[in-house]
Amino acid sequence: MTDDAIQCDGLTRRFGSLVAVDNVTLRIPRGRIYGFLGPNGSGKSTTIRMLCGLLKPSAGDVRVLDLSIPRDAERLRQRIGYMTQKFSFYEDLTVAENLDFIADIFGIPRQAKRATITANLERYWLTKQVGQRAGTLSGGQKQRLALAGVTLHNPELLLLDEPTSAVDPQSRREFWESLFDLADKGTTVLVSTHFMDEAERCHRLAILDEGKLVAEGVPATLAETIDAIVLDVETPNPRAVQAALMTVDFVRAVTQLGTRLHAMVDPRRSDAAENLAAVLRANALDGQIKITRPSLEDVFVAATGFRQHSTQS
């Protein structure tokens, strides 16, 4: 058994002339939470579908849990859990009926089924909803039901495709605590997200953009790879300052954070702070400028070519 749950080399998927995933190479270690961060259309969902054998790659080699994919996709499905972005359980069945049905699909023996379902109802705080129809659950409850279902058979690998996109912050926080519990017990978790705070929770992270892998590493150290100097600008007029800074050729991007701005400038400008102060003075604008450590959002913006994205902070 290898140390990696997932190994892929040159993974590519084309839909006609569109290259949805472009020559991606990854190593995802066992027992860790690994994140895919990227805007809509970056290739996150397509990559996950190829890794779990639901979509055939156009090119590349893939091994998941030491199985060759897509050749061994049927064998793999008994060892993984896959949770889609959209709630996919039967809404007219109760919580208990959904879990009973899923247990049968996974072939959980009858003598173990009741205890297994009861354990997951308790683990994911669903005991009070056991007789409630799934369609009447809140967003966070549906999310917990989905996680309870896809983990009934104790999968070695859990693949989650933007699982928290429609739930409140408290439910997201509780969901992530459950993921850490699973990883602590040896489950490998691959989760795609467009939330920066979720990306920071991952043990390791890949940033995808237009189908390409543009950055990869531990979230806390990805800042070391950024191709920019990041300056923090505290100002009472952030919109006016942002407009003024964006006219300067060596300023690559400016992001507003409340009354502060993060300005990313060409790393070859050692006098960047002084230059920005001169721009503010020339436009009769006030602001305090200092070099700061890049945030994960700064890393994302730099890695994806300093374009504007809908990724949330």
URTA-V145452 format. One record per run of one state. SS is the DSSP state (h for helix, s for strand, l for the rest). FROM is the first residue (numbers start at 1). LEN is the number of residues. Records with the same first field share a line. If there is no record, write none. Layout:
SS->FROM-LEN  FROM-LEN
This chain:
l->1-3  16-2  30-3  38-6  52-7  65-2  70-3  78-2  84-10  106-4  124-3  130-3  137-2  151-6  162-7  185-3  194-1  202-2  210-2  218-1  226-3  235-3  246-5  258-2  266-6  283-5  292-4  304-8  313-1
s->4-12  18-12  33-5  59-6  67-3  80-4  94-1  133-1  157-5  188-6  195-1  204-6  212-6  229-6  251-7  260-6  288-4  312-1
h->44-8  73-5  95-11  110-14  127-3  134-3  139-12  169-16  196-6  219-7  238-8  272-11  296-8
